[in-house]
Amino acid sequence: MATINVYEQYFSAQAEYNGVARHGALVMLIADSEAGNIRYEAAVSFFPHNQDDDFAVSYDAYFSKVLFESAGRRSKKREQALMEEFRQHIDELAEAIGGKVLWDKPLREERRG
């Protein structure tokens, strides 16, 4: 099994979960391949981010959604198509807990794998 974050980036956020205010979010597009199958999921983890250098991600506020699952392998074309609707999926996950990712306030540059 090979799991890789195709895309990940930290953003400012607004959420409260388990009684803790969350001011940061790590968003990810994750590819998981095993035995000739591929699965992509969108995921977001809200974390406190109480100081500018606080990137300690707490996984109690982690939410994900499977976007694609089928026989096959990674595809750059498919990943590009998934990225086009990625923010919409993350927004849906965030709204489900009353949270919001502030897309116009990145905390770090994006990373692609």
Z-matrix of the N, CA and C atoms (Angstrom, degrees):
N
C 1 1.452
C 2 1.522 1 108.20
N 3 1.339 2 116.26 1 130.14
C 4 1.458 3 121.82 2 177.54
C 5 1.523 4 108.41 3 -121.13
N 6 1.317 5 115.59 4 119.51
C 7 1.453 6 121.20 5 177.79
C 8 1.520 7 107.76 6 -115.53
N 9 1.334 8 115.41 7 130.89
C 10 1.459 9 120.15 8 -178.88
C 11 1.522 10 109.07 9 -141.54
N 12 1.327 11 115.15 10 142.43
C 13 1.459 12 120.22 11 172.74
C 14 1.534 13 107.00 12 -83.42
N 15 1.318 14 115.72 13 105.53
C 16 1.451 15 121.86 14 178.58
C 17 1.525 16 109.33 15 -63.40
N 18 1.325 17 115.34 16 -38.53
C 19 1.466 18 122.51 17 179.61
C 20 1.519 19 107.68 18 -146.02
N 21 1.319 20 115.59 19 140.22
C 22 1.463 21 120.19 20 171.39
C 23 1.522 22 109.00 21 -151.80
N 24 1.329 23 114.97 22 146.78
C 25 1.457 24 120.29 23 177.89
C 26 1.522 25 109.14 24 -160.68
N 27 1.332 26 115.11 25 147.47
C 28 1.458 27 122.83 26 176.66
C 29 1.524 28 109.19 27 -96.52
N 30 1.338 29 115.65 28 137.61
C 31 1.458 30 122.06 29 177.59
C 32 1.521 31 109.44 30 -134.75
N 33 1.329 32 115.89 31 157.11
C 34 1.458 33 119.88 32 167.29
C 35 1.523 34 106.74 33 -66.33
N 36 1.324 35 115.42 34 152.94
C 37 1.462 36 119.79 35 -177.32
C 38 1.516 37 110.02 36 -151.91
N 39 1.304 38 114.70 37 168.41
C 40 1.463 39 122.04 38 174.75
C 41 1.521 40 107.35 39 -132.95
N 42 1.312 41 116.10 40 117.74
C 43 1.459 42 120.50 41 177.67
C 44 1.523 43 108.76 42 -165.83
N 45 1.310 44 114.91 43 159.11
C 46 1.451 45 121.03 44 170.41
C 47 1.517 46 106.40 45 -133.79
N 48 1.325 47 115.33 46 129.64
C 49 1.460 48 120.33 47 -178.56
C 50 1.515 49 108.96 48 -144.37
N 51 1.305 50 117.05 49 135.00
C 52 1.473 51 123.07 50 -176.38
C 53 1.529 52 111.27 51 52.97
N 54 1.331 53 116.03 52 36.06
C 55 1.458 54 120.74 53 177.62
C 56 1.517 55 115.18 54 75.45
N 57 1.324 56 117.42 55 9.52
C 58 1.464 57 121.80 56 -178.23
C 59 1.526 58 109.62 57 -116.11
N 60 1.326 59 116.94 58 128.26
C 61 1.462 60 121.34 59 176.39
C 62 1.526 61 109.29 60 -70.29
N 63 1.321 62 115.98 61 135.17
C 64 1.469 63 122.11 62 -179.88
C 65 1.527 64 107.85 63 -116.84
N 66 1.326 65 115.46 64 127.19
C 67 1.463 66 120.81 65 -177.69
C 68 1.526 67 112.30 66 -115.75
N 69 1.326 68 116.93 67 1.71
C 70 1.459 69 121.90 68 179.92
C 71 1.512 70 110.60 69 -137.11
N 72 1.337 71 115.55 70 155.95
C 73 1.463 72 121.00 71 177.15
C 74 1.521 73 108.92 72 -142.85
N 75 1.316 74 115.39 73 135.88
C 76 1.459 75 122.40 74 171.52
C 77 1.520 76 105.88 75 -103.34
N 78 1.338 77 117.00 76 118.46
C 79 1.458 78 120.96 77 178.65
C 80 1.520 79 108.67 78 -107.69
N 81 1.345 80 116.15 79 143.00
C 82 1.461 81 120.75 80 -174.29
C 83 1.523 82 111.44 81 -143.90
N 84 1.324 83 115.64 82 144.12
C 85 1.455 84 122.25 83 164.25
C 86 1.515 85 104.83 84 -109.37
N 87 1.319 86 116.08 85 116.17
C 88 1.461 87 122.19 86 -172.18
C 89 1.522 88 110.06 87 -110.50
N 90 1.339 89 116.27 88 131.29
C 91 1.461 90 122.57 89 174.37
C 92 1.518 91 108.10 90 -107.99
N 93 1.320 92 115.82 91 132.58
C 94 1.457 93 121.86 92 -179.86
C 95 1.526 94 107.47 93 -129.95
N 96 1.323 95 116.49 94 115.04
C 97 1.463 96 119.83 95 -179.84
C 98 1.517 97 110.23 96 -118.37
N 99 1.337 98 113.80 97 138.90
C 100 1.463 99 119.34 98 -179.97
C 101 1.522 100 108.56 99 -158.36
N 102 1.325 101 116.28 100 131.11
C 103 1.462 102 123.38 101 173.32
C 104 1.528 103 112.95 102 49.29
N 105 1.327 104 116.69 103 45.35
C 106 1.451 105 120.28 104 176.69
C 107 1.512 106 115.22 105 80.32
N 108 1.325 107 117.59 106 10.69
C 109 1.465 108 122.31 107 177.57
C 110 1.522 109 109.68 108 -117.55
N 111 1.329 110 115.54 109 150.65
C 112 1.463 111 121.01 110 178.05
C 113 1.522 112 108.93 111 -130.14
N 114 1.324 113 114.75 112 140.52
C 115 1.465 114 120.65 113 176.01
C 116 1.521 115 107.51 114 -135.84
N 117 1.330 116 115.45 115 135.41
C 118 1.459 117 122.09 116 174.75
C 119 1.516 118 108.22 117 -116.03
N 120 1.318 119 115.99 118 137.78
C 121 1.458 120 119.18 119 174.22
C 122 1.521 121 110.82 120 -137.58
N 123 1.320 122 114.45 121 147.62
C 124 1.461 123 121.99 122 172.98
C 125 1.519 124 106.05 123 -94.48
N 126 1.326 125 116.87 124 137.34
C 127 1.463 126 120.25 125 -178.69
C 128 1.523 127 109.82 126 -142.01
N 129 1.332 128 114.00 127 149.28
C 130 1.462 129 120.74 128 175.67
C 131 1.522 130 107.84 129 -138.66
N 132 1.315 131 115.66 130 138.31
C 133 1.456 132 122.20 131 175.43
C 134 1.528 133 107.86 132 -126.11
N 135 1.325 134 115.86 133 116.15
C 136 1.461 135 120.74 134 177.78
C 137 1.523 136 108.62 135 -86.87
N 138 1.343 137 116.97 136 136.70
C 139 1.458 138 120.70 137 -178.77
C 140 1.521 139 109.16 138 -138.19
N 141 1.347 140 117.53 139 160.99
C 142 1.474 141 120.94 140 -171.97
C 143 1.527 142 114.94 141 -58.04
N 144 1.310 143 119.74 142 -48.99
C 145 1.472 144 124.22 143 -178.00
C 146 1.540 145 110.98 144 44.57
N 147 1.319 146 115.43 145 59.42
C 148 1.462 147 121.22 146 -178.47
C 149 1.524 148 113.50 147 -81.77
N 150 1.326 149 117.48 148 -14.57
C 151 1.460 150 122.75 149 176.55
C 152 1.523 151 108.33 150 -134.86
N 153 1.323 152 116.71 151 158.81
C 154 1.463 153 120.75 152 -177.12
C 155 1.523 154 113.62 153 -58.23
N 156 1.320 155 117.80 154 -29.77
C 157 1.461 156 120.81 155 -178.63
C 158 1.524 157 113.00 156 -101.46
N 159 1.317 158 117.72 157 12.72
C 160 1.467 159 122.91 158 -178.85
C 161 1.526 160 109.83 159 -93.62
N 162 1.328 161 115.94 160 99.51
C 163 1.463 162 121.26 161 177.71
C 164 1.523 163 110.84 162 -117.33
N 165 1.324 164 116.91 163 26.87
C 166 1.459 165 121.75 164 178.52
C 167 1.526 166 108.52 165 -73.08
N 168 1.331 167 115.42 166 101.43
C 169 1.459 168 121.28 167 -176.76
C 170 1.520 169 108.95 168 -78.54
N 171 1.332 170 115.59 169 125.29
C 172 1.464 171 121.18 170 176.46
C 173 1.523 172 107.64 171 -101.36
N 174 1.304 173 116.62 172 129.32
C 175 1.455 174 119.94 173 -172.50
C 176 1.523 175 113.98 174 -92.97
N 177 1.338 176 117.69 175 15.73
C 178 1.466 177 118.99 176 174.42
C 179 1.528 178 110.70 177 -78.40
N 180 1.307 179 117.87 178 -18.32
C 181 1.465 180 122.36 179 179.44
C 182 1.525 181 108.79 180 -114.92
N 183 1.331 182 116.27 181 52.64
C 184 1.463 183 124.08 182 -178.56
C 185 1.524 184 108.57 183 -107.77
N 186 1.334 185 115.89 184 129.32
C 187 1.454 186 120.79 185 -177.63
C 188 1.519 187 108.77 186 -136.54
N 189 1.321 188 116.77 187 140.64
C 190 1.458 189 119.70 188 -178.50
C 191 1.522 190 111.26 189 -144.13
N 192 1.321 191 114.28 190 163.68
C 193 1.455 192 121.94 191 -177.79
C 194 1.524 193 107.67 192 -147.37
N 195 1.339 194 117.79 193 127.11
C 196 1.463 195 121.66 194 177.11
C 197 1.527 196 108.38 195 -73.67
N 198 1.333 197 115.53 196 126.63
C 199 1.465 198 121.57 197 -178.70
C 200 1.521 199 112.81 198 -99.51
N 201 1.328 200 115.96 199 -30.45
C 202 1.460 201 120.81 200 -176.40
C 203 1.513 202 108.57 201 -156.82
N 204 1.335 203 116.15 202 137.68
C 205 1.459 204 121.08 203 176.79
C 206 1.514 205 108.56 204 -150.94
N 207 1.342 206 115.95 205 125.55
C 208 1.452 207 119.77 206 -176.52
C 209 1.525 208 109.80 207 -168.38
N 210 1.314 209 115.02 208 171.25
C 211 1.458 210 119.58 209 170.56
C 212 1.523 211 106.92 210 -69.96
N 213 1.310 212 116.48 211 144.92
C 214 1.461 213 120.21 212 178.38
C 215 1.510 214 111.64 213 136.59
N 216 1.313 215 114.53 214 -160.34
C 217 1.460 216 121.15 215 -177.98
C 218 1.517 217 109.35 216 -139.95
N 219 1.338 218 115.58 217 178.71
C 220 1.471 219 120.38 218 179.82
C 221 1.514 220 110.95 219 -58.53
N 222 1.329 221 114.44 220 144.69
C 223 1.455 222 121.24 221 179.60
C 224 1.520 223 108.89 222 -139.50
N 225 1.326 224 116.61 223 122.90
C 226 1.474 225 120.56 224 178.86
C 227 1.528 226 110.37 225 -60.88
N 228 1.322 227 116.92 226 -37.76
C 229 1.466 228 121.13 227 179.28
C 230 1.532 229 110.58 228 -63.46
N 231 1.331 230 116.87 229 -45.49
C 232 1.463 231 121.10 230 178.84
C 233 1.525 232 110.45 231 -64.61
N 234 1.335 233 117.06 232 -42.27
C 235 1.463 234 120.68 233 179.69
C 236 1.525 235 111.23 234 -62.53
N 237 1.322 236 117.33 235 -38.42
C 238 1.461 237 120.59 236 177.53
C 239 1.530 238 110.07 237 -64.09
N 240 1.318 239 117.02 238 -42.84
C 241 1.470 240 120.89 239 178.59
C 242 1.536 241 110.83 240 -64.19
N 243 1.317 242 117.75 241 -40.28
C 244 1.466 243 121.00 242 178.52
C 245 1.526 244 111.12 243 -66.10
N 246 1.324 245 116.76 244 -35.87
C 247 1.469 246 119.82 245 179.02
C 248 1.529 247 111.76 246 -67.20
N 249 1.313 248 117.39 247 -27.51
C 250 1.459 249 120.28 248 179.67
C 251 1.525 250 112.12 249 -65.14
N 252 1.331 251 117.59 250 -28.58
C 253 1.463 252 120.74 251 179.54
C 254 1.535 253 112.42 252 -112.63
N 255 1.322 254 115.88 253 8.79
C 256 1.459 255 121.79 254 -174.99
C 257 1.527 256 112.71 255 -58.45
N 258 1.318 257 117.63 256 -49.58
C 259 1.468 258 120.62 257 -177.06
C 260 1.521 259 111.85 258 -60.47
N 261 1.308 260 117.32 259 -36.85
C 262 1.462 261 120.92 260 178.34
C 263 1.528 262 110.43 261 -60.76
N 264 1.325 263 116.93 262 -43.18
C 265 1.475 264 120.42 263 179.49
C 266 1.526 265 111.42 264 -66.05
N 267 1.326 266 116.22 265 -41.89
C 268 1.467 267 119.85 266 178.33
C 269 1.523 268 110.07 267 -64.32
N 270 1.326 269 117.32 268 -41.43
C 271 1.470 270 120.70 269 177.93
C 272 1.525 271 111.12 270 -60.16
N 273 1.323 272 117.96 271 -39.61
C 274 1.464 273 121.58 272 177.72
C 275 1.528 274 111.19 273 -63.31
N 276 1.330 275 116.55 274 -43.43
C 277 1.469 276 120.26 275 178.44
C 278 1.522 277 110.42 276 -63.56
N 279 1.322 278 116.83 277 -42.52
C 280 1.469 279 121.32 278 -179.31
C 281 1.526 280 111.16 279 -65.99
N 282 1.319 281 116.89 280 -44.52
C 283 1.462 282 121.02 281 -178.53
C 284 1.525 283 111.51 282 -62.33
N 285 1.317 284 117.05 283 -30.74
C 286 1.470 285 121.08 284 -179.48
C 287 1.529 286 112.12 285 -61.07
N 288 1.339 287 117.42 286 -24.33
C 289 1.475 288 120.01 287 177.59
C 290 1.523 289 111.50 288 -112.62
N 291 1.332 290 116.66 289 10.88
C 292 1.460 291 120.51 290 -179.90
C 293 1.513 292 113.25 291 77.60
N 294 1.315 293 116.95 292 23.42
C 295 1.460 294 121.52 293 -178.61
C 296 1.516 295 112.04 294 -107.07
N 297 1.327 296 114.47 295 176.26
C 298 1.455 297 120.41 296 -178.76
C 299 1.525 298 109.51 297 -154.19
N 300 1.326 299 116.09 298 134.12
C 301 1.460 300 122.12 299 172.44
C 302 1.517 301 106.53 300 -92.67
N 303 1.323 302 116.93 301 130.12
C 304 1.458 303 121.96 302 -179.86
C 305 1.536 304 108.18 303 -92.50
N 306 1.324 305 115.42 304 86.63
C 307 1.461 306 122.69 305 -173.31
C 308 1.522 307 112.95 306 -59.19
N 309 1.317 308 117.88 307 -27.14
C 310 1.463 309 120.73 308 -178.73
C 311 1.526 310 112.76 309 -86.21
N 312 1.351 311 116.70 310 6.09
C 313 1.464 312 120.85 311 179.54
C 314 1.536 313 110.64 312 -129.49
N 315 1.335 314 117.55 313 70.96
C 316 1.464 315 119.25 314 177.49
C 317 1.532 316 110.52 315 -68.53
N 318 1.323 317 115.43 316 144.35
C 319 1.463 318 120.83 317 177.94
C 320 1.527 319 111.62 318 -96.78
N 321 1.310 320 116.66 319 -23.39
C 322 1.466 321 123.66 320 177.65
C 323 1.523 322 108.53 321 -148.96
N 324 1.322 323 114.94 322 162.93
C 325 1.459 324 120.48 323 176.57
C 326 1.533 325 109.84 324 -67.97
N 327 1.308 326 116.40 325 154.36
C 328 1.453 327 120.44 326 177.88
C 329 1.514 328 110.74 327 -69.41
N 330 1.336 329 114.35 328 154.66
C 331 1.461 330 121.49 329 175.22
C 332 1.523 331 107.79 330 -127.13
N 333 1.321 332 115.58 331 136.04
C 334 1.467 333 120.76 332 179.21
C 335 1.511 334 109.13 333 -122.49
N 336 1.316 335 114.85 334 142.73
C 337 1.454 336 119.92 335 -178.31
C 338 1.496 337 113.41 336 -119.89
